[in-house]
């Protein structure tokens, strides 16, 4: 009439499915960890280049009167206003 052990096979199928899902989840989590580590390393190198101080020798500026320096609100620059050469 019916196959013997049909219920047992159903149980094994569910176990197989659970094992496959666990394998997929572990594979995905490993990939996400690798991606995260790569992102952290990338941001560390960017931070190191931004915080690195570079000195460039240049001649001193000429004397000036009535000048003021202001920081640029969006860039890492100084703006010089109202200079008069002496």
Secondary structure, DSSP 8 states (H G I E B T S, - for coil): ---TTHHHHHHHHHHHHHHHHHHHHHHHHHHHHHHHHHHHHHHHHHHHHHH------------EES-EEEE-SSSS-EEEES-EE-
